[in-house]
Amino acid sequence: MKKEEVDVLVIGAGPSGCVASAYLSNHGVRVKVVEKSKFPRFVIGESFLPRSMEHYEEAGLLEALKAKNFEIKAGARFIRGKETCFFDFSNKFGEGWDWTWQAPRADFDHTLAQEVIRKGVDVEFETEVLDVSFKGTDSVTTVRNKDGETYEIGAKFIIDSSGYGRVLPRLLDLDMPSDVTENSAIFTHVKDDGRVGGDEGTLITFDILETQVWFWVIPFSNGNTSLGVVGPTKYIEKLPEDPGEALREAIRRSDYYRDRYLNTEFIFKPHRIKNYSCSVKQNYGPGFTLTGNSAGFLDPVFSSGVCFATESALLSAKLFLKERAGEPVNWEKEYSDYIKRGVNVFSTYVKEWYTGNLQTLFFHQPENPDVKRKICAVLAGYVWNEENPFVQKHDRVIKSMAYLLQNGGSVDEFHI
């Protein structure tokens, strides 16, 4: 059987795989990417966070993305009945990017992959990972390409960026249940012929239909818009069985978007994803790391998926280079603990969104500008900045502040 030898094998050519492979290639590493799909391909996760812009820039991928003129995402709007809350990324606590993009992932990921190939990285599409074995930190991965040829890839390190495919968790029995509430989603794209001008036509919006049920609207620069409904699986299962009828029923329940989208033709039959939250027993091991959705997925409500993917991918690449240079790496502390700190912060925000506590803070009037800036920094992806008390004390500050407000208190009375 044919065998190739590389320094690093990257599984998956999505944003995390491209960031990792581009960064490694820039530093002289022999890297190969294998991707099961043929690009461009549809995938969900179309809204990004400013934190990821730093990753694209550091990997040398930012200019290629800028050239595509994707829709600028300068913040996010939340609607609850007649109440509105807007978070402006330029008005947040701490330093960092104040904008990012919202874009169809087929175009976005294809742009990244083509730029990685232009940089000289060997990317092989329509190639499936069949098996992997480790001897110490060295690995041998068996793959099958689009021509049906099976061959092996020897590598010093594997970065699993396979997303929802979750290749290594599946092959190494690393899956475990998530502690986030079981939710499901139904979504599609529409040709947004009724789009209005100005900010209203381009704002990403989360429309709260019930405390635990929300509707997303993500406009793209190509004139299409992504629509989706998210809620507890039991709620989603009570909607009509046909996903198209189910999504229209959700649109019908939106006072804000009913007239605009109820009779809009879907570009493709809506997709349904059930109980999407997942986790793993460990996110690294001898000779490999898990990045992004391969290590776990929380919830789409704050668009954290791609941010965690690129954060963990870039960190994986940097720690591999550090180890290759002969420096000691504590993978538990420098990788696992670090990533988990960010995941734990976002996990709190997701859970407190569905309890309604975070919504209490979002829509409370009058607004407290300081509190809003600190929450905005979290929503922008800066969940490792522990100078922000809404990061450092995430496990108690939202719940405590919501309790105070719900019992007639004032934000000004709360001392963080």
C-alpha positions as CSV (number, residue, x, y, z in Angstrom):
1,M,0.0,0.0,0.0
2,K,1.3,3.5,-0.9
3,K,2.4,5.6,2.0
4,E,3.0,9.3,2.2
5,E,5.0,11.0,5.0
6,V,4.3,14.5,6.4
7,D,5.0,16.4,9.5
8,V,1.3,17.3,10.2
9,L,-1.9,15.8,8.9
10,V,-4.9,18.1,9.1
11,I,-8.3,16.4,8.8
12,G,-10.8,18.8,7.3
13,A,-10.5,21.9,5.1
14,G,-13.0,24.2,6.9
15,P,-11.9,27.4,8.7
16,S,-10.0,25.6,11.4
17,G,-8.2,23.3,9.0
18,C,-7.2,26.2,6.8
19,V,-5.9,28.3,9.6
20,A,-3.8,25.5,11.0
21,S,-2.4,24.3,7.7
22,A,-1.7,27.9,6.5
23,Y,0.1,28.8,9.7
24,L,2.2,25.6,9.7
25,S,3.1,26.0,6.0
26,N,4.2,29.6,6.6
27,H,6.6,28.1,9.2
28,G,8.1,25.5,6.9
29,V,6.1,22.5,8.1
30,R,5.2,19.7,5.6
31,V,1.5,19.6,6.0
32,K,-1.3,17.7,4.2
33,V,-5.0,18.3,4.4
34,V,-7.6,15.6,3.7
35,E,-11.2,16.6,3.2
36,K,-14.1,14.2,2.8
37,S,-16.3,16.7,0.8
38,K,-15.9,18.3,-2.5
39,F,-15.7,22.1,-2.3
40,P,-17.6,24.3,-2.4
41,R,-20.1,22.5,-0.2
42,F,-23.0,23.7,2.1
43,V,-22.4,23.8,5.8
44,I,-24.2,25.7,8.5
45,G,-22.4,28.3,10.8
46,E,-22.6,31.4,8.7
47,S,-22.1,34.1,11.3
48,F,-18.6,34.8,12.8
49,L,-17.0,36.6,15.7
50,P,-14.4,39.4,15.6
51,R,-11.9,37.3,17.6
52,S,-11.5,35.0,14.5
53,M,-10.2,37.9,12.4
54,E,-7.0,37.8,14.4
55,H,-6.6,34.1,13.5
56,Y,-7.1,34.7,9.7
57,E,-4.7,37.6,9.9
58,E,-2.0,35.6,11.7
59,A,-2.3,32.7,9.3
60,G,-2.0,35.0,6.3
61,L,-5.6,34.4,5.0
62,L,-7.2,37.7,5.8
63,E,-6.6,39.5,2.5
64,A,-8.1,36.7,0.4
65,L,-11.3,36.9,2.5
66,K,-11.5,40.7,2.3
67,A,-11.3,40.5,-1.5
68,K,-14.6,38.6,-1.5
69,N,-16.6,41.5,-0.1
70,F,-18.7,39.3,2.3
71,E,-21.3,41.1,4.4
72,I,-19.8,43.1,7.2
73,K,-21.1,42.1,10.7
74,A,-20.5,45.1,13.0
75,G,-22.7,43.7,15.8
76,A,-25.8,41.7,16.5
77,R,-29.5,42.6,17.1
78,F,-31.8,40.9,19.5
79,I,-35.6,41.4,19.3
80,R,-38.2,40.3,21.9
81,G,-41.7,41.5,20.8
82,K,-41.4,45.3,20.6
83,E,-38.1,45.4,22.6
84,T,-34.8,45.7,20.8
85,C,-31.2,45.3,22.0
86,F,-28.2,45.9,19.7
87,F,-24.6,45.1,20.5
88,D,-22.0,47.2,18.6
89,F,-18.7,45.4,18.5
90,S,-16.9,48.8,18.3
91,N,-18.3,49.6,21.7
92,K,-17.0,46.7,23.8
93,F,-14.7,46.2,26.8
94,G,-11.0,45.7,26.0
95,E,-9.0,45.6,22.8
96,G,-9.8,43.6,19.7
97,W,-11.4,43.7,16.3
98,D,-14.7,45.5,16.0
99,W,-16.2,43.8,13.0
100,T,-16.3,40.5,11.2
101,W,-18.4,38.8,8.5
102,Q,-21.6,36.9,7.9
103,A,-21.3,34.8,4.8
104,P,-22.5,31.6,3.1
105,R,-20.0,28.9,4.3
106,A,-19.8,27.3,0.8
107,D,-18.2,30.5,-0.5
108,F,-16.3,31.4,2.6
109,D,-14.7,28.0,3.2
110,H,-13.9,27.6,-0.5
111,T,-12.1,30.9,-0.5
112,L,-10.0,29.8,2.4
113,A,-9.2,26.4,0.9
114,Q,-8.1,27.9,-2.4
115,E,-5.9,30.4,-0.6
116,V,-4.3,27.6,1.3
117,I,-3.7,25.7,-1.9
118,R,-2.2,28.8,-3.5
119,K,0.2,28.9,-0.6
120,G,1.5,25.5,-1.6
121,V,-0.4,23.3,0.9
122,D,-1.4,19.8,-0.4
123,V,-5.1,19.7,0.0
124,E,-6.9,16.5,-1.2
125,F,-10.7,16.7,-1.4
126,E,-13.1,13.8,-1.5
127,T,-10.8,11.8,0.6
128,E,-12.2,9.9,3.6
129,V,-10.3,8.8,6.7
130,L,-10.9,5.1,7.3
131,D,-8.6,4.4,10.2
132,V,-5.8,5.8,12.4
133,S,-3.3,4.1,14.6
134,F,-0.7,5.7,16.9
135,K,2.7,4.5,18.1
136,G,3.7,7.1,20.6
137,T,3.1,10.5,19.0
138,D,3.6,9.1,15.5
139,S,0.5,8.1,13.5
140,V,-0.5,6.2,10.4
141,T,-3.8,7.2,8.9
142,T,-5.5,5.1,6.3
143,V,-7.5,7.1,3.7
144,R,-9.5,6.4,0.6
145,N,-9.6,9.0,-2.2
146,K,-12.2,9.8,-4.8
147,D,-10.8,7.2,-7.2
148,G,-11.3,4.5,-4.6
149,E,-7.5,4.2,-4.0
150,T,-6.6,3.4,-0.4
151,Y,-3.3,4.6,1.0
152,E,-1.6,5.6,4.2
153,I,-0.3,8.9,5.6
154,G,2.4,8.8,8.2
155,A,2.5,12.0,10.4
156,K,4.2,13.3,13.5
157,F,1.0,15.0,14.5
158,I,-2.7,15.1,13.6
159,I,-5.0,18.1,13.9
160,D,-8.6,17.0,13.6
161,S,-10.6,19.9,12.1
162,S,-13.3,17.6,10.7
163,G,-16.2,19.6,12.2
164,Y,-19.5,17.7,12.4
165,G,-17.7,14.7,10.9
166,R,-15.8,14.3,14.2
167,V,-13.3,11.8,12.8
168,L,-11.0,11.1,15.7
169,P,-13.7,11.2,18.4
170,R,-15.5,8.5,16.4
171,L,-12.4,6.4,15.7
172,L,-10.9,6.8,19.2
173,D,-14.2,6.5,21.1
174,L,-13.9,10.0,22.6
175,D,-17.5,11.1,22.4
176,M,-19.5,12.0,25.4
177,P,-22.8,13.8,26.0
178,S,-22.9,17.6,26.3
179,D,-24.3,19.3,29.4
180,V,-26.0,21.9,27.3
181,T,-29.8,21.6,26.8
182,E,-30.9,19.4,23.9
183,N,-31.9,21.7,21.1
184,S,-32.7,21.3,17.4
185,A,-32.8,23.6,14.4
186,I,-34.5,24.0,11.0
187,F,-32.9,26.3,8.4
188,T,-32.6,27.3,4.8
189,H,-31.6,30.2,2.5
190,V,-34.0,32.5,0.6
191,K,-33.6,35.0,-2.2
192,D,-34.2,38.2,-0.2
193,D,-36.0,40.2,-2.9
194,G,-37.8,42.2,-0.2
195,R,-34.7,43.3,1.6
196,V,-34.8,47.0,2.6
197,G,-31.8,49.3,2.4
198,G,-29.5,50.5,5.1
199,D,-28.6,48.7,8.3
200,E,-32.0,47.1,8.5
201,G,-31.4,45.1,5.4
202,T,-28.0,43.8,6.6
203,L,-28.3,43.3,10.3
204,I,-27.9,39.8,11.7
205,T,-30.9,39.4,14.0
206,F,-32.1,37.0,16.7
207,D,-35.9,37.2,17.1
208,I,-37.1,35.6,20.4
209,L,-40.4,33.8,19.8
210,E,-40.4,32.3,23.3
211,T,-37.8,32.3,26.0
212,Q,-36.2,29.2,24.7
213,V,-37.2,29.5,21.0
214,W,-35.6,32.0,18.6
215,F,-35.5,32.8,14.9
216,W,-32.3,33.8,13.1
217,V,-32.0,36.2,10.1
218,I,-28.5,36.4,8.5
219,P,-28.3,38.5,5.3
220,F,-25.5,37.8,2.9
221,S,-23.8,40.2,0.4
222,N,-25.0,38.0,-2.5
223,G,-28.6,39.0,-2.0
224,N,-29.6,35.8,-0.2
225,T,-30.5,35.5,3.5
226,S,-30.2,32.5,5.9
227,L,-33.3,31.8,8.0
228,G,-33.5,29.4,10.8
229,V,-35.4,28.5,14.0
230,V,-33.9,27.0,17.1
231,G,-35.5,25.6,20.2
232,P,-35.8,22.6,22.5
233,T,-36.1,19.4,20.5
234,K,-39.6,18.8,22.0
235,Y,-40.7,22.2,20.7
236,I,-39.2,21.6,17.2
237,E,-40.8,18.1,17.0
238,K,-44.2,19.6,17.6
239,L,-43.9,21.7,14.4
240,P,-45.1,20.1,11.2
241,E,-43.1,17.0,10.1
242,D,-42.2,18.5,6.8
243,P,-39.2,20.8,7.4
244,G,-40.5,23.4,5.0
245,E,-43.9,23.6,6.6
246,A,-42.2,23.6,10.0
247,L,-40.0,26.6,9.1
248,R,-43.0,28.5,7.7
249,E,-44.8,27.9,10.9
250,A,-41.9,29.4,12.9
251,I,-41.9,32.4,10.5
252,R,-45.6,32.8,11.1
253,R,-44.9,33.2,14.8
254,S,-42.4,36.1,14.2
255,D,-44.3,39.4,14.5
256,Y,-41.2,41.2,13.1
257,Y,-40.4,39.0,10.1
258,R,-43.8,37.4,9.2
259,D,-44.7,39.7,6.4
260,R,-41.2,39.8,4.9
261,Y,-40.5,36.0,4.8
262,L,-43.7,34.0,5.2
263,N,-44.3,33.6,1.5
264,T,-40.6,33.8,0.3
265,E,-39.5,30.9,-1.8
266,F,-36.8,28.7,-0.2
267,I,-33.7,28.2,-2.3
268,F,-33.3,24.7,-1.0
269,K,-35.5,22.4,1.1
270,P,-34.9,23.3,4.8
271,H,-32.5,21.2,6.7
272,R,-33.3,19.8,10.2
273,I,-30.5,19.1,12.8
274,K,-31.6,17.3,16.0
275,N,-29.8,17.4,19.3
276,Y,-26.7,19.1,17.9
277,S,-24.8,19.8,21.1
278,C,-21.9,17.4,21.7
279,S,-18.7,17.0,23.7
280,V,-15.6,14.8,24.1
281,K,-13.8,13.0,27.0
282,Q,-10.6,14.8,26.0
283,N,-9.6,17.3,23.3
284,Y,-6.0,16.1,22.8
285,G,-3.8,13.1,23.2
286,P,-0.3,11.8,22.2
287,G,0.1,13.0,18.7
288,F,-3.2,14.8,18.1
289,T,-5.6,17.6,19.0
290,L,-9.3,18.1,18.4
291,T,-10.3,21.5,17.2
292,G,-13.7,23.2,16.8
293,N,-16.8,21.1,16.3
294,S,-14.7,17.9,16.3
295,A,-14.1,18.6,20.0
296,G,-17.7,19.7,20.7
297,F,-20.5,22.1,19.8
298,L,-22.5,24.3,22.1
299,D,-25.3,26.1,20.3
300,P,-25.7,28.5,17.4
301,V,-27.2,31.4,19.5
302,F,-24.0,33.4,19.8
303,S,-22.2,32.1,16.7
304,S,-19.3,30.8,18.7
305,G,-18.6,27.7,16.6
306,V,-16.1,29.0,14.1
307,C,-14.4,31.2,16.7
308,F,-13.6,28.1,18.8
309,A,-12.5,26.3,15.7
310,T,-10.0,28.8,14.6
311,E,-8.8,29.6,18.1
312,S,-8.1,25.9,18.8
313,A,-6.6,25.3,15.4
314,L,-4.1,28.1,15.6
315,L,-3.1,27.2,19.1
316,S,-2.6,23.5,18.0
317,A,-0.3,24.7,15.3
318,K,1.7,27.0,17.6
319,L,2.1,24.3,20.3
320,F,3.3,21.7,17.7
321,L,5.9,24.2,16.5
322,K,7.0,24.8,20.0
323,E,7.4,21.1,20.7
324,R,9.2,20.5,17.4
325,A,11.7,23.2,18.4
326,G,12.5,21.1,21.5
327,E,10.6,23.3,24.0
328,P,8.5,21.5,26.6
329,V,4.7,21.7,26.1
330,N,2.2,21.0,28.8
331,W,-0.7,20.1,26.5
332,E,-3.1,19.8,29.5
333,K,-2.4,23.3,30.7
334,E,-1.5,25.1,27.5
335,Y,-4.1,23.6,25.2
336,S,-6.9,21.7,27.0
337,D,-7.3,24.0,30.0
338,Y,-7.0,27.1,27.9
339,I,-9.7,26.0,25.4
340,K,-12.0,24.8,28.1
341,R,-11.8,28.2,29.9
342,G,-13.3,29.8,26.8
343,V,-15.8,27.0,26.2
344,N,-17.0,27.3,29.9
345,V,-17.6,31.0,29.5
346,F,-19.7,30.6,26.4
347,S,-21.4,27.6,27.9
348,T,-22.6,29.8,30.8
349,Y,-23.9,32.4,28.3
350,V,-25.8,29.8,26.3
351,K,-27.3,28.2,29.4
352,E,-28.3,31.6,30.8
353,W,-29.8,32.6,27.5
354,Y,-32.2,29.6,27.7
355,T,-33.1,30.2,31.3
356,G,-34.0,33.8,30.3
357,N,-31.5,35.4,32.7
358,L,-29.3,36.7,30.0
359,Q,-32.4,38.1,28.1
360,T,-33.3,40.0,31.3
361,L,-29.9,41.7,31.1
362,F,-30.2,42.4,27.4
363,F,-33.6,44.1,27.5
364,H,-33.5,45.8,30.8
365,Q,-34.1,49.6,30.7
366,P,-32.5,51.9,31.2
367,E,-29.4,50.3,29.8
368,N,-26.2,50.3,31.8
369,P,-23.5,51.1,29.2
370,D,-20.6,49.6,31.2
371,V,-22.4,46.3,31.7
372,K,-23.4,46.2,28.0
373,R,-19.8,46.9,26.9
374,K,-18.5,43.9,29.0
375,I,-21.2,41.6,27.7
376,C,-20.5,42.8,24.2
377,A,-16.8,41.7,24.5
378,V,-18.0,38.2,25.3
379,L,-20.3,38.2,22.3
380,A,-17.4,39.3,20.1
381,G,-15.5,36.2,21.2
382,Y,-13.1,37.7,23.7
383,V,-13.8,35.0,26.3
384,W,-10.2,34.6,27.5
385,N,-9.9,38.2,28.7
386,E,-10.2,37.7,32.4
387,E,-9.8,41.4,33.0
388,N,-13.5,41.4,32.0
389,P,-15.6,40.5,35.1
390,F,-18.2,39.1,32.8
391,V,-15.6,36.5,31.8
392,Q,-13.8,36.1,35.1
393,K,-17.0,35.6,37.1
394,H,-19.2,34.3,34.3
395,D,-20.5,31.4,36.4
396,R,-22.3,33.7,38.8
397,V,-22.5,37.3,37.6
398,I,-25.3,36.8,35.0
399,K,-27.5,34.8,37.3
400,S,-27.0,37.2,40.3
401,M,-27.6,40.3,38.3
402,A,-30.7,38.9,36.6
403,Y,-32.1,37.9,40.0
404,L,-31.5,41.5,41.3
405,L,-33.3,43.0,38.3
406,Q,-36.2,40.5,38.4
407,N,-36.8,41.5,42.0
408,G,-37.0,45.2,41.5
409,G,-33.3,46.1,41.9
410,S,-31.1,48.2,39.8
411,V,-27.9,47.4,37.8
412,D,-26.3,50.3,39.6
413,E,-26.7,48.5,42.9
414,F,-24.7,45.5,41.7
415,H,-21.0,45.4,42.5
416,I,-19.0,43.0,40.4
